[in-house]
Each structure stands twice: as C-alpha cells, then as structure tokens.
Amino acid sequence: MKKEKLMKIQERLVFLLIFLFLLPIGVIAQQKMITGQVVDEQGEAVIGASVMVKGAKTGTITDLDGNFSVQGKAGQTLSISYVGYTPLDVKITKLQNNRFVLKENTEVLDEVVVVGMDTQKRNTITAAVSVVKGDDIVNRPITDLTSALQGNVAGLNFASDAMGGAKGGELGTDIKFNIRGVGSINGGEPYVLVDGIEQSMQNVNPADVASISVLKDASAAAIYGARAAYGVVLVTTKSGNSEKAKVSYSGTVGFSSPIRTPQMMNSLEFAYYNNALYDAGASASGINRISDSVIEKIKGFMQNPYSEEFPGIDVSSNGEDWASAYYAQYGNTDWFKYYYKDKSIRHSHNLSVQGGSQKINYYIGMGYVYQEGFLDHVKDDLSKYNLNTKLQAKPTDWLRFNLNNNITLQMIKRPMPNQSIIYNKIGSHRPSQVTHLPIDSKYNIPSWNETLFMQNSNYENNRLSDALSVSATATLMKGWDVTAEMKIRFDVENNNMILYENPQYETPLGTLKPGDATGRRQGFSYPNIDWKLMKFGSYARGSLFNYYLSPNVSSMYIQQWGKHSFKAMAGFQMEMKEDSNEYMYKDGMMSNDIFSFANASGNVIAGEDRTHWATMGAYLKLNWNYDNIYFFEFSGRYDGSSRFAKGNRWGFFPFILCWL
C-alpha cells in the first residue's frame, strides 16, 4: 500500500513537471506576428517609426517601405511614434495587412526655436540643435541650471567630480561639460549665452528659464566666431505678456546625499591586513605590527565604543601625552562617514510677477536658494539670491525697446577655499584612530582629526554678478528690422579667510599642545598663496572685479514669395573684457577678537593681476527654403581676437548646407 501510494505521488509530480515545462510553449504558441505598414497623410512610408506593444517589452522600427513585424496577438495595443508626428495608440483587430496613418504634429513643427542670433521654426532648422523647454525644468529639484541639461540633451558629457576638472560636488562650483566629447587638449567648453550675454549658468535661476538651445555643429562658429568652436548654449529667460498681472510662487525642499563613498575596513580587518603587510616585509616602508593585546582591545571597543573600559586610546608610557601611534590605538572609525553627512538639506523659493498691455509688458522673477554642503561638524553652506527683470516696450508700430537685467548674489561659507584636500587626507587615516580624546573638554579633538583645524578656519566668498542688455529695434519696412544693442556685465567678488590661533588639544595632564607644531596645515591656504607660507593666527582678504562690454548692430530681412521663404541677417559685434584681482595676507594676529591687518605684526604677502582681451567680428546668415522641403543655408563670420599675435588675429568661419 505504501509503495502504491508513493508511486501515485511520483506520477503526479512527473505530470506536474511536464505541465510546467509545456506551459511556456503554450504561451509562446499564442504569440503570433503582427505585420503592417506605417504611412503619413500623403500615403508616403514613414521610415524608422517606433512600433511597440503596449504593456510588453516587444517592439521594432519600420523599414525603408514603412513595413514592420512585431510579436503580439489580437486585442493588444500598438504604440506608434515618430519625431514630428502625433503618437498613435491603436488596438489590434487583425494580425496582417494593417495600415496605420501618422499625422504631423503641427505644434511641434511650428515651434519657434532660438538658434544663432535668430529664431526659426523647428521644421526649417537644418543645423544640429537640441532644445530644452522650461516645462522640462520646472518640476526638477535642481539648484543650478546645468543640472537641467543632464538627461535632457543627447551628446553632452558632464564632469561633476574632481577627476573631470570639477570640484567634487563642492558648493557654488560650475559643473563642467562639453558637447560631443573633448575638442582640445585644453578641454573645450561650450560658449554660454544667457539672453545674449556671456555668463555662467550658475547665475541663472532655473525657474526663470523659458528655453535652452544647444547648438552642436559648425554652424555655431559660423555665427559666433572662434569662441563657439566647441558649441553654443543659448539660455532664454521668460518674458512678460499682454495680460493682467499674474503672481506665481514655487518652492522645493529636498536632500542631497554623497554617492559612491568608499567603504573603509573596520579596525579588526585593518589590523589583520596591516600585520599581513608587516609579515610580508613592509616594515621598511613604515608599517608597524599591531600587537595581539591591541587587537583584543579593538574587539572590546567594537562591542562597547568610547566606554570607560575601552576609550580607544591610552595615555602614553610617560603619562605626559596620548599614545597616538596608529598601531597603539584601538578605535573603530569610518572616517568617510565621520567627515561627511549622510544627507544635507536644500530648499529654494521662487516668486514671479508678469503681465502688461499691447504697449508694454514685464516679467520680474525673484529666487532664493539655500544648500548645505556635505562636510559635517563645520560650517559649510551656500545662499544665492536672483533677481531677473525683463521689460519690453512698443511705443509705436515701427519701434520697440527691450531691457533685460539679471542680478545674482552668491554667498559661500566653509572652512577653506578648496576642500578637495580633505577627501585626499581621509585616505591616510586609519580605522583604528579615534575621533576624540577621552576627556571632558572643548579641546578633546586630536591632532590627526582634520576637524580640529577646520573648526579654527573660516572662509567666506561673496560674489555679485549683474548682466544688463538694452536694445532698440526699428522696423524700416515690412519684413526689414534694424537692431542696436548694448550688453554689459560686471562681477564683483570679495572674500576673506581667517585662520584662528594655532589649534590645540588637551593632554592627560591638562596642559594644551598645538595640533601642528609648525603652525601650518596643508590645504589651509588662500588662493594663490602656498600653504607653507600661511600660519594659523592670520588673516587674508581679496577682491575681484570683471567688466564685460559688447555693442552689437544687426539687420534682418524676411520675405515670402509663394512657396519660397527667404531670410537674410547681417551684423557687427564687438566684445571687450577686463579682469582684475588683488589679495593681501598678514599673520601674527595679536588677538582673536579683531581680524584686521592693523591688528597683526607678522609677515605680509600681497599680489594682484590684470588681464584684458577684445574681439570684433562681422557676420552674415542667409536662409532659403521651398515649401519646407528644399533648404539652403549659408552663414559666415569674419572674426578677430586680441589674444593672438599681430598678423594672426583674423579668421573667416563659413558654413554652408543644401538639403534637397
């Protein structure tokens, strides 16, 4: 009986396995091929259209005849899409001889796109241009405009870490990026224009942006000259409208977290690793063996950290100081987690007012951003204020005026100008070293902990940028406009760095000892001054002033003859920029109450720098198309730059394209 019962169970298991094995075959057998053709409203085949089965992972693209074949079954829905056409969702009623018609998306084709010193309808653009609309930005939790391009524009390469030339996510620094790869041994960054004025994208409030156009090919240099050799980014901010005043507010609150933080060994793993190196003969390079007794203390500390029994560090043999050698300590510290926060808060607030009438309209945008840095235990934050004003007036039918003004105030507070050295120093810390000494004192931070020095250092950077453009446009006859424009930008920066008196820690005897006997510390230095020349108990202050001026005169003529469309633009532009900066340092501060050069009696270091450059160029652009089918475009610029030697300052940058 038992054998018969067992055999029946085995038979059932065999049948179950066979059923489970055959089930996928049955499911696959139900899947058949859906075939058909995708055409436009004129019956022409649409090549390369995407055909996806909704709710499934299967899909394909149409061939040269618009035909497709995709796995599916009747009753499922196909999603068909192609650039410039309205997406189509259709339920399948038959498997063969399907014919689907895509209709042109006139809103997309008629969309006006900002290109080189001009605007064009999307369906007449022949150059490589990518566009990001304001609606694609407004809902993204970003605090700088460059981040809005990430994931929205193909062909851009970003470097937000120190290896890529950036500052490793440091507050207030530009995110470096290039278009279609590095174009020079010097890097090659794109030419960024905000409402026609060259400036940093850090100065722009994302909430004020109407669109961003990225010009990727040689046509950019043909209009903007040599400065556009690596592409152009055109940022257009919002304008007013002929409606009643409208007030809008938006705000975001979020958190930032460091990514790809290295995982440190714990102290026990480090002790075994250290001793393995020692046994392999690494003692000649300064490796010391960690004793078995210290390893036992490490185990105790890991169970009961910073307790009275296991404080992580003992008094030295002479009782005058701490046994600070790494092989004598028995703490357990993940220094990356100690120095850096798990998350830091950020919030932004934006208020805008816009409106106007037929004669005048306006837009005023105000923004505030607060962002904490990742460094813990010290002051590390950024505050930024933006005021963007746009005024457009049309007193007569033939004359109009434009005024754009963007003001940005950025304030940064942190221990030092460049904090990347901290990340490097963490690599030299051992897990067995403790973060604080076993004493109840404000001087309980040991000398190997960089927090001791960062809490005695303060760097502040305040930068004010103002970009102003004023223009007048006269319509001399129908289709013919002449524009005169003046662009001005200035940047004013003030910064100072205070190194308080030499940081100290307390010994077991209650006496104070300097954290660094030299009175100096690598990384704690003002820009342009070697850290070996700077001491704690010092004051450094500097300023910067940049001035940019660019007059521009241009003329544009637009005409339509039947199905022929013609546009011509010519202009002249000049640029002039002067940069100046100065700094001064003095040590030997007589007290920590007042930090000024008059209150110091030590060494003085001072310096300044001034630079100047100018460009000048004339440009021409011609566009012709027939029925939006056949296109011809020519653009060119004769450009000169003071940065080159005499005899080599001028060059011609042409671009020509025919699309038949």
C-alpha positions as CSV (number, residue, x, y, z in Angstrom):
1,M,0.0,0.0,0.0
2,K,2.7,2.4,0.9
3,K,4.6,1.6,-2.4
4,E,1.4,2.2,-4.4
5,K,0.7,5.5,-2.6
6,L,4.3,6.6,-3.2
7,M,4.1,5.7,-6.9
8,K,0.9,7.7,-7.3
9,I,2.7,10.7,-5.7
10,Q,5.6,10.3,-8.0
11,E,3.3,10.1,-11.1
12,R,1.6,13.3,-10.1
13,L,4.9,15.1,-9.6
14,V,6.0,13.9,-13.1
15,F,2.8,15.2,-14.7
16,L,3.2,18.5,-12.8
17,L,6.7,18.9,-14.1
18,I,5.6,18.1,-17.6
19,F,2.8,20.6,-17.4
20,L,5.1,23.4,-16.1
21,F,7.6,22.6,-18.8
22,L,5.0,22.7,-21.6
23,L,3.2,25.9,-20.2
24,P,5.7,28.4,-21.7
25,I,5.5,26.6,-25.0
26,G,1.7,27.1,-24.9
27,V,2.1,30.7,-24.1
28,I,4.6,31.3,-26.8
29,A,2.4,29.4,-29.2
30,Q,-0.4,32.0,-28.6
31,Q,2.0,34.9,-29.5
32,K,1.9,35.5,-33.3
33,M,3.4,38.1,-35.6
34,I,1.6,41.4,-36.2
35,T,2.5,42.9,-39.6
36,G,1.6,46.1,-41.3
37,Q,2.8,49.4,-42.7
38,V,3.1,53.0,-41.2
39,V,2.5,55.9,-43.6
40,D,1.9,59.6,-43.4
41,E,-1.1,61.6,-44.5
42,Q,0.1,61.6,-48.1
43,G,0.5,57.9,-48.1
44,E,4.3,58.0,-48.0
45,A,6.1,55.4,-46.0
46,V,7.4,56.6,-42.6
47,I,10.9,55.2,-42.2
48,G,12.2,54.4,-38.7
49,A,9.0,54.8,-36.8
50,S,8.9,53.1,-33.4
51,V,6.3,50.3,-33.0
52,M,5.8,49.0,-29.5
53,V,3.4,46.5,-28.0
54,K,1.8,48.4,-25.1
55,G,2.4,46.6,-21.7
56,A,5.0,44.3,-23.2
57,K,8.7,44.6,-23.9
58,T,8.5,43.7,-27.6
59,G,8.9,46.3,-30.3
60,T,10.5,47.2,-33.6
61,I,11.0,50.0,-36.1
62,T,9.7,50.4,-39.6
63,D,11.9,49.6,-42.6
64,L,12.5,51.6,-45.8
65,D,9.0,50.8,-47.0
66,G,7.4,51.6,-43.7
67,N,6.7,47.9,-43.0
68,F,7.0,46.3,-39.6
69,S,6.6,42.9,-38.0
70,V,6.3,42.5,-34.2
71,Q,5.4,39.7,-31.9
72,G,1.9,40.0,-30.4
73,K,-1.7,39.0,-30.6
74,A,-5.1,40.4,-31.4
75,G,-6.6,42.6,-28.7
76,Q,-3.3,44.1,-27.7
77,T,-2.5,47.8,-28.3
78,L,0.3,49.1,-30.5
79,S,2.0,52.4,-29.7
80,I,3.5,54.0,-32.9
81,S,5.6,57.2,-32.7
82,Y,8.0,59.2,-34.8
83,V,9.6,62.7,-34.5
84,G,7.3,65.4,-35.8
85,Y,4.2,63.3,-35.7
86,T,1.4,62.8,-33.2
87,P,1.9,59.5,-31.4
88,L,-0.7,56.8,-32.2
89,D,-2.2,54.1,-30.0
90,V,-4.3,51.6,-31.8
91,K,-5.9,48.3,-30.7
92,I,-5.1,45.3,-33.0
93,T,-8.1,43.6,-34.5
94,K,-6.2,41.6,-37.2
95,L,-2.7,40.3,-37.4
96,Q,-1.9,41.0,-41.1
97,N,-2.3,43.8,-43.7
98,N,-2.5,46.5,-41.1
99,R,-2.1,50.1,-42.3
100,F,-1.6,53.0,-39.8
101,V,-1.5,56.7,-40.7
102,L,0.6,59.1,-38.6
103,K,-0.5,62.8,-38.6
104,E,2.0,65.7,-38.5
105,N,2.2,67.4,-35.1
106,T,1.9,71.0,-36.2
107,E,2.6,72.3,-32.7
108,V,6.0,70.7,-32.7
109,L,6.8,71.7,-36.3
110,D,5.7,75.3,-35.9
111,E,7.5,75.6,-32.5
112,V,9.9,78.6,-32.6
113,V,13.5,77.6,-31.6
114,V,16.3,80.0,-30.6
115,V,19.3,79.5,-32.9
116,G,22.4,81.6,-33.7
117,M,21.4,85.2,-33.2
118,D,18.0,84.3,-34.6
119,T,14.8,82.2,-34.2
120,Q,13.5,79.6,-36.6
121,K,10.6,77.2,-36.8
122,R,11.6,73.7,-35.9
123,N,10.7,72.3,-39.3
124,T,13.0,74.7,-41.1
125,I,16.1,74.0,-38.9
126,T,19.0,72.4,-40.8
127,A,21.7,72.5,-38.1
128,A,22.2,70.2,-35.1
129,V,20.1,71.8,-32.4
130,S,18.7,70.4,-29.2
131,V,16.0,72.3,-27.2
132,V,15.0,72.0,-23.5
133,K,11.8,73.8,-22.7
134,G,11.0,75.5,-19.4
135,D,8.3,72.9,-18.7
136,D,11.0,70.2,-18.7
137,I,12.9,72.1,-16.0
138,V,10.3,73.5,-13.6
139,N,9.5,70.2,-11.9
140,R,13.1,69.0,-11.5
141,P,14.5,69.5,-8.0
142,I,17.7,71.4,-9.1
143,T,19.5,74.3,-7.6
144,D,21.7,75.1,-10.7
145,L,20.8,75.3,-14.3
146,T,23.5,73.0,-15.7
147,S,21.8,70.1,-14.0
148,A,18.7,70.7,-16.1
149,L,20.7,69.6,-19.2
150,Q,21.6,66.2,-17.7
151,G,19.3,63.6,-19.3
152,N,17.6,66.2,-21.5
153,V,20.2,66.7,-24.2
154,A,22.0,64.0,-26.1
155,G,25.7,64.3,-26.7
156,L,26.6,66.2,-23.6
157,N,29.4,64.9,-21.3
158,F,29.3,66.1,-17.7
159,A,32.1,66.0,-15.1
160,S,30.9,66.7,-11.6
161,D,34.0,65.1,-9.9
162,A,37.5,66.4,-9.3
163,M,38.9,63.9,-11.8
164,G,36.9,65.6,-14.5
165,G,38.2,69.0,-13.7
166,A,35.4,69.9,-11.4
167,K,35.5,70.3,-7.6
168,G,33.9,67.0,-6.5
169,G,30.4,68.4,-5.8
170,E,31.7,71.5,-3.9
171,L,29.1,74.2,-3.4
172,G,29.0,77.0,-5.8
173,T,31.2,75.5,-8.5
174,D,30.3,75.0,-12.1
175,I,29.5,71.5,-13.4
176,K,31.9,71.1,-16.3
177,F,30.5,69.7,-19.5
178,N,31.3,69.5,-23.2
179,I,29.4,68.8,-26.4
180,R,30.2,65.6,-28.3
181,G,33.5,65.0,-26.4
182,V,36.7,66.8,-25.7
183,G,37.7,69.0,-28.6
184,S,41.1,70.2,-27.4
185,I,44.0,69.3,-25.1
186,N,42.8,72.4,-23.1
187,G,39.3,70.9,-22.6
188,G,37.0,72.9,-24.8
189,E,33.8,74.1,-23.1
190,P,30.8,75.5,-25.0
191,Y,30.1,79.2,-25.3
192,V,27.2,80.0,-22.9
193,L,24.9,83.0,-23.6
194,V,22.1,84.0,-21.3
195,D,19.7,86.3,-23.1
196,G,22.6,87.1,-25.4
197,I,25.1,87.9,-22.7
198,E,28.0,85.5,-21.9
199,Q,27.8,84.4,-18.3
200,S,27.9,81.4,-16.0
201,M,24.8,79.1,-15.9
202,Q,25.2,79.3,-12.1
203,N,23.9,82.9,-12.3
204,V,20.6,81.8,-13.7
205,N,17.5,80.8,-11.7
206,P,16.1,77.7,-13.3
207,A,12.5,78.9,-12.5
208,D,13.1,81.9,-14.9
209,V,14.1,79.9,-17.9
210,A,11.8,79.7,-20.9
211,S,14.1,77.5,-23.1
212,I,17.6,76.3,-23.6
213,S,19.0,75.7,-27.1
214,V,22.2,73.7,-27.6
215,L,24.0,74.3,-31.0
216,K,26.2,71.3,-31.6
217,D,27.8,71.7,-35.1
218,A,30.0,74.1,-37.1
219,S,27.1,76.4,-37.9
220,A,27.6,77.8,-34.3
221,A,31.1,79.0,-35.0
222,A,30.0,80.5,-38.4
223,I,27.8,83.0,-36.4
224,Y,29.6,83.4,-33.1
225,G,33.2,83.0,-34.3
226,A,36.1,81.3,-32.7
227,R,34.6,81.4,-29.2
228,A,32.0,79.0,-30.4
229,A,34.4,76.3,-31.6
230,Y,33.1,73.8,-29.1
231,G,29.4,74.6,-29.4
232,V,27.0,77.1,-28.0
233,V,24.4,77.0,-25.2
234,L,21.7,79.7,-25.6
235,V,19.5,80.3,-22.5
236,T,16.4,82.4,-23.0
237,T,14.6,83.6,-19.9
238,K,10.8,84.2,-19.5
239,S,9.2,87.4,-20.8
240,G,6.0,89.2,-19.9
241,N,2.7,89.1,-21.8
242,S,-0.2,91.3,-22.7
243,E,-2.4,90.1,-19.9
244,K,-3.3,91.1,-16.4
245,A,-0.7,90.9,-13.7
246,K,0.0,87.3,-12.6
247,V,1.8,86.4,-9.4
248,S,3.3,82.9,-9.1
249,Y,5.2,81.1,-6.3
250,S,7.0,77.8,-6.4
251,G,9.2,76.2,-3.8
252,T,11.1,72.9,-3.2
253,V,12.6,71.2,-0.3
254,G,14.9,68.3,-0.7
255,F,18.0,66.4,0.4
256,S,21.3,65.7,-1.2
257,S,23.4,62.6,-0.4
258,P,27.0,61.7,-1.4
259,I,27.3,58.9,-3.8
260,R,30.0,56.2,-4.3
261,T,31.6,56.9,-0.9
262,P,34.5,54.4,-0.4
263,Q,33.8,51.6,2.0
264,M,36.5,51.5,4.7
265,M,37.8,48.4,6.5
266,N,36.8,48.2,10.2
267,S,39.6,48.2,12.7
268,L,39.8,44.4,13.0
269,E,40.1,43.9,9.3
270,F,42.7,46.7,9.1
271,A,44.7,45.1,11.9
272,Y,44.9,41.8,10.1
273,Y,45.7,43.5,6.8
274,N,48.4,45.6,8.5
275,N,50.1,42.7,10.1
276,A,50.0,40.7,6.9
277,L,51.8,43.5,5.2
278,Y,54.3,43.6,8.1
279,D,54.9,39.9,7.8
280,A,55.5,40.3,4.1
281,G,58.4,42.7,4.7
282,A,56.6,46.1,4.6
283,S,58.2,47.3,7.8
284,A,60.9,49.1,5.7
285,S,58.1,51.4,4.4
286,G,57.0,52.4,7.9
287,I,54.5,49.7,8.6
288,N,54.4,48.7,12.3
289,R,52.9,45.5,13.7
290,I,49.7,45.8,15.7
291,S,50.1,43.7,18.8
292,D,47.7,40.9,19.9
293,S,46.8,42.9,23.0
294,V,45.7,45.9,20.9
295,I,43.7,43.6,18.7
296,E,41.8,42.3,21.7
297,K,41.1,45.9,22.8
298,I,39.8,46.6,19.2
299,K,37.3,43.7,19.7
300,G,36.3,45.2,23.0
301,F,35.9,48.7,21.6
302,M,33.8,47.4,18.7
303,Q,31.4,45.9,21.3
304,N,31.4,49.0,23.6
305,P,32.9,52.0,21.8
306,Y,34.2,55.0,23.8
307,S,33.4,53.4,27.1
308,E,35.4,53.9,30.3
309,E,36.9,50.4,29.7
310,F,37.6,50.9,26.0
311,P,38.1,54.6,25.3
312,G,40.0,53.8,22.0
313,I,43.3,55.4,23.1
314,D,45.5,55.2,26.2
315,V,47.9,57.5,27.9
316,S,51.5,57.3,26.7
317,S,54.1,55.5,28.7
318,N,55.5,58.7,30.3
319,G,52.0,59.9,31.1
320,E,52.5,63.3,29.5
321,D,50.6,62.7,26.3
322,W,48.4,60.2,24.4
323,A,49.6,57.0,22.8
324,S,48.8,58.4,19.4
325,A,50.6,56.0,17.1
326,Y,48.0,54.3,14.9
327,Y,49.3,50.8,15.9
328,A,48.6,51.7,19.6
329,Q,45.1,53.0,19.2
330,Y,42.1,50.6,19.2
331,G,39.2,52.8,18.0
332,N,36.9,51.8,15.1
333,T,36.2,54.8,12.8
334,D,34.8,55.0,9.3
335,W,36.3,58.4,8.5
336,F,34.2,59.0,5.4
337,K,31.1,58.7,7.5
338,Y,32.6,60.9,10.1
339,Y,33.6,63.8,7.9
340,Y,30.6,63.6,5.5
341,K,26.9,63.8,6.2
342,D,24.5,61.1,5.1
343,K,22.3,63.9,3.7
344,S,22.2,67.7,3.6
345,I,19.2,69.8,3.2
346,R,18.4,72.2,0.4
347,H,15.5,74.4,-0.4
348,S,14.5,77.0,-3.0
349,H,11.8,79.6,-3.3
350,N,10.7,81.5,-6.4
351,L,8.3,84.4,-6.8
352,S,7.5,85.9,-10.2
353,V,5.2,88.7,-11.4
354,Q,4.4,89.1,-15.1
355,G,1.8,91.0,-17.2
356,G,1.4,94.0,-19.4
357,S,-0.6,95.5,-22.2
358,Q,-0.3,95.9,-26.0
359,K,2.3,98.7,-25.5
360,I,4.4,97.4,-22.6
361,N,4.9,94.1,-20.8
362,Y,7.1,93.0,-18.0
363,Y,8.5,90.0,-16.1
364,I,10.1,90.1,-12.7
365,G,11.5,86.9,-11.2
366,M,13.0,86.6,-7.7
367,G,14.6,83.4,-6.4
368,Y,16.4,82.2,-3.2
369,V,18.4,79.0,-2.8
370,Y,19.9,77.6,0.4
371,Q,22.0,74.5,0.2
372,E,24.1,72.7,2.8
373,G,27.4,71.1,1.9
374,F,28.4,67.6,2.8
375,L,31.1,68.4,5.4
376,D,30.0,67.6,8.9
377,H,30.9,69.3,12.2
378,V,31.7,72.6,10.5
379,K,30.0,75.5,8.7
380,D,29.5,74.6,5.0
381,D,26.7,76.2,3.1
382,L,25.6,78.3,0.2
383,S,23.0,81.1,-0.1
384,K,22.0,82.5,-3.5
385,Y,19.7,85.3,-4.5
386,N,18.4,86.0,-8.0
387,L,16.5,89.0,-9.5
388,N,15.7,88.8,-13.1
389,T,13.9,91.7,-14.8
390,K,12.6,91.9,-18.4
391,L,10.8,94.9,-19.8
392,Q,9.5,95.2,-23.4
393,A,8.0,98.4,-24.7
394,K,6.5,99.2,-28.1
395,P,5.6,102.9,-28.2
396,T,4.8,102.8,-32.0
397,D,4.2,100.1,-34.6
398,W,7.7,100.5,-36.0
399,L,9.8,100.9,-32.8
400,R,10.3,98.6,-29.8
401,F,12.7,98.6,-26.8
402,N,13.9,95.7,-24.7
403,L,15.6,95.7,-21.3
404,N,17.0,92.6,-19.6
405,N,18.7,92.6,-16.2
406,N,19.8,89.6,-14.3
407,I,21.4,90.1,-10.8
408,T,22.8,87.3,-8.8
409,L,24.3,87.4,-5.3
410,Q,26.0,84.2,-4.1
411,M,27.4,83.7,-0.6
412,I,29.5,80.7,0.4
413,K,30.8,79.9,3.9
414,R,33.1,77.0,4.5
415,P,36.4,76.2,6.3
416,M,38.7,76.7,3.2
417,P,38.6,77.8,-0.4
418,N,39.3,74.3,-1.9
419,Q,38.1,71.4,0.2
420,S,39.2,68.6,-2.1
421,I,42.3,68.1,0.1
422,I,40.1,66.8,2.9
423,Y,39.0,63.9,0.7
424,N,42.6,63.1,0.0
425,K,43.6,63.2,3.6
426,I,40.9,60.8,4.6
427,G,42.8,58.1,2.7
428,S,45.7,58.5,5.2
429,H,43.5,58.0,8.2
430,R,43.5,54.5,9.9
431,P,40.2,53.0,11.1
432,S,41.9,52.3,14.5
433,Q,42.3,56.1,15.2
434,V,39.7,57.7,17.4
435,T,37.7,60.8,16.6
436,H,38.0,62.4,20.0
437,L,40.0,62.0,23.2
438,P,38.6,60.6,26.5
439,I,38.4,63.9,28.3
440,D,35.6,66.2,29.1
441,S,37.0,69.4,27.5
442,K,36.4,71.5,24.4
443,Y,40.0,70.6,23.5
444,N,39.2,66.9,23.1
445,I,39.8,66.8,19.3
446,P,43.1,65.1,18.5
447,S,45.7,66.4,16.1
448,W,45.1,63.7,13.4
449,N,41.5,64.7,13.1
450,E,41.2,67.5,10.5
451,T,38.1,68.8,12.2
452,L,40.4,70.4,14.8
453,F,41.8,72.6,12.1
454,M,38.6,73.1,10.1
455,Q,36.8,74.5,13.2
456,N,39.6,77.0,13.5
457,S,39.4,78.2,9.9
458,N,36.7,80.3,8.2
459,Y,36.5,81.2,4.5
460,E,33.7,83.4,3.1
461,N,33.2,84.2,-0.5
462,N,30.6,86.8,-1.7
463,R,30.0,87.3,-5.4
464,L,27.7,89.8,-7.1
465,S,27.0,89.5,-10.8
466,D,24.9,91.8,-12.9
467,A,24.2,91.2,-16.6
468,L,22.3,94.0,-18.4
469,S,21.3,94.4,-22.0
470,V,19.4,97.2,-23.7
471,S,18.2,97.1,-27.3
472,A,16.1,99.1,-29.7
473,T,14.6,97.6,-32.9
474,A,13.2,99.7,-35.7
475,T,11.1,98.3,-38.5
476,L,12.0,100.3,-41.5
477,M,9.6,98.5,-43.8
478,K,7.6,95.3,-43.8
479,G,10.0,92.4,-43.1
480,W,13.0,94.6,-42.5
481,D,14.3,95.2,-39.0
482,V,17.4,97.0,-37.7
483,T,18.5,96.4,-34.1
484,A,21.1,98.2,-31.9
485,E,22.0,96.5,-28.7
486,M,24.4,97.1,-25.8
487,K,25.4,94.3,-23.4
488,I,27.1,94.9,-20.1
489,R,28.2,92.5,-17.3
490,F,30.2,93.0,-14.2
491,D,31.3,90.7,-11.5
492,V,32.3,91.9,-8.1
493,E,33.8,89.4,-5.6
494,N,35.0,89.9,-2.0
495,N,36.4,87.0,0.1
496,N,38.3,86.6,3.3
497,M,39.9,83.8,5.2
498,I,40.6,83.7,8.9
499,L,42.9,81.2,10.5
500,Y,42.5,81.4,14.2
501,E,45.3,80.9,16.7
502,N,47.0,77.6,16.4
503,P,44.5,74.8,17.2
504,Q,45.3,72.9,20.4
505,Y,44.3,69.7,22.1
506,E,44.5,68.8,25.8
507,T,47.0,66.3,27.2
508,P,46.2,63.8,30.1
509,L,48.0,66.3,32.4
510,G,45.5,69.1,31.5
511,T,48.0,71.1,29.5
512,L,47.4,72.3,25.9
513,K,49.6,71.3,23.0
514,P,49.4,72.7,19.4
515,G,47.7,70.4,16.9
516,D,50.6,71.1,14.4
517,A,53.9,72.2,15.8
518,T,54.7,74.1,12.6
519,G,51.6,76.3,12.9
520,R,50.7,75.4,9.4
521,R,48.5,72.8,7.7
522,Q,48.3,71.5,4.2
523,G,45.2,72.7,2.4
524,F,44.6,75.6,4.7
525,S,45.6,78.3,2.4
526,Y,44.2,81.3,0.5
527,P,44.1,81.1,-3.4
528,N,47.5,81.9,-5.0
529,I,49.4,81.6,-1.7
530,D,51.4,78.4,-0.9
531,W,50.1,76.8,2.3
532,K,53.7,76.6,3.6
533,L,53.7,80.4,3.8
534,M,50.5,80.7,5.8
535,K,50.2,80.3,9.5
536,F,47.3,80.0,12.0
537,G,46.6,83.3,13.6
538,S,46.4,85.1,10.3
539,Y,44.1,87.0,8.0
540,A,43.8,87.1,4.2
541,R,41.4,89.1,2.1
542,G,41.0,89.6,-1.6
543,S,38.7,91.1,-4.2
544,L,37.9,90.6,-7.9
545,F,36.3,92.9,-10.5
546,N,35.4,91.8,-14.0
547,Y,33.9,94.1,-16.6
548,Y,32.4,93.0,-20.0
549,L,31.1,95.2,-22.7
550,S,29.6,94.2,-26.1
551,P,27.9,96.5,-28.6
552,N,26.0,94.9,-31.4
553,V,24.3,96.2,-34.5
554,S,22.3,93.9,-36.8
555,S,19.7,93.9,-39.6
556,M,17.3,91.3,-40.7
557,Y,15.1,90.9,-43.8
558,I,12.3,88.3,-44.2
559,Q,10.3,87.8,-47.3
560,Q,7.8,85.2,-48.6
561,W,7.1,84.7,-52.3
562,G,4.6,81.9,-52.8
563,K,6.2,78.8,-51.5
564,H,9.6,80.4,-51.4
565,S,10.8,81.7,-47.9
566,F,13.9,83.9,-47.7
567,K,15.7,85.3,-44.6
568,A,18.9,87.4,-44.5
569,M,20.7,88.7,-41.4
570,A,23.9,90.7,-41.2
571,G,25.6,92.3,-38.2
572,F,28.6,93.7,-36.4
573,Q,29.7,92.8,-32.9
574,M,32.5,93.9,-30.5
575,E,33.5,92.4,-27.2
576,M,35.8,93.8,-24.5
577,K,36.6,92.3,-21.2
578,E,38.8,93.4,-18.3
579,D,39.6,91.3,-15.3
580,S,41.4,92.4,-12.2
581,N,42.0,90.8,-8.8
582,E,44.1,91.5,-5.7
583,Y,44.8,89.9,-2.4
584,M,46.7,90.5,0.8
585,Y,47.8,88.3,3.7
586,K,49.2,89.0,7.1
587,D,50.0,86.8,10.1
588,G,50.9,87.4,13.7
589,M,47.4,88.4,14.9
590,M,47.6,89.9,18.3
591,S,44.1,88.6,19.3
592,N,41.2,86.6,18.0
593,D,38.7,89.5,18.7
594,I,39.5,91.7,15.7
595,F,41.0,90.3,12.5
596,S,42.5,93.1,10.5
597,F,45.8,94.0,9.0
598,A,46.3,96.7,11.6
599,N,45.9,94.1,14.4
600,A,48.7,91.9,13.1
601,S,52.5,92.2,13.3
602,G,53.8,89.3,11.2
603,N,54.7,88.7,7.5
604,V,52.8,90.3,4.7
605,I,52.1,88.7,1.3
606,A,50.3,90.6,-1.4
607,G,49.6,90.3,-5.1
608,E,47.4,91.5,-8.0
609,D,46.7,90.5,-11.6
610,R,45.1,92.3,-14.5
611,T,44.1,90.9,-17.9
612,H,42.4,92.3,-21.0
613,W,41.1,90.9,-24.2
614,A,38.8,92.1,-27.1
615,T,37.1,90.6,-30.1
616,M,35.5,92.1,-33.2
617,G,33.5,90.5,-36.0
618,A,31.0,90.9,-38.8
619,Y,28.6,88.1,-39.6
620,L,26.1,87.1,-42.4
621,K,23.4,84.5,-42.5
622,L,21.2,83.5,-45.4
623,N,18.3,81.1,-45.3
624,W,16.1,79.9,-48.2
625,N,13.6,77.1,-48.4
626,Y,10.9,76.0,-50.9
627,D,7.7,74.6,-49.4
628,N,9.7,73.5,-46.3
629,I,11.1,70.7,-48.4
630,Y,14.2,72.1,-50.1
631,F,16.6,74.1,-47.9
632,F,19.7,76.2,-48.4
633,E,21.6,77.9,-45.6
634,F,24.8,79.9,-45.6
635,S,26.4,81.6,-42.6
636,G,29.8,83.1,-42.0
637,R,31.7,85.3,-39.7
638,Y,34.9,87.3,-40.2
639,D,36.3,87.4,-36.7
640,G,39.3,88.9,-34.9
641,S,40.8,88.4,-31.4
642,S,43.4,90.3,-29.5
643,R,44.6,87.1,-27.9
644,F,46.6,86.2,-31.0
645,A,49.7,87.8,-32.3
646,K,49.5,90.5,-34.9
647,G,49.2,89.0,-38.4
648,N,47.3,86.0,-37.0
649,R,44.3,87.7,-35.3
650,W,41.7,87.4,-38.0
651,G,39.9,84.4,-39.5
652,F,36.9,83.5,-41.6
653,F,34.4,80.9,-40.3
654,P,32.0,79.8,-43.1
655,F,29.1,77.2,-43.0
656,I,27.0,76.1,-46.0
657,L,24.3,73.5,-46.3
658,C,21.9,72.3,-49.0
659,W,19.1,69.9,-48.3
660,L,17.4,68.6,-51.4
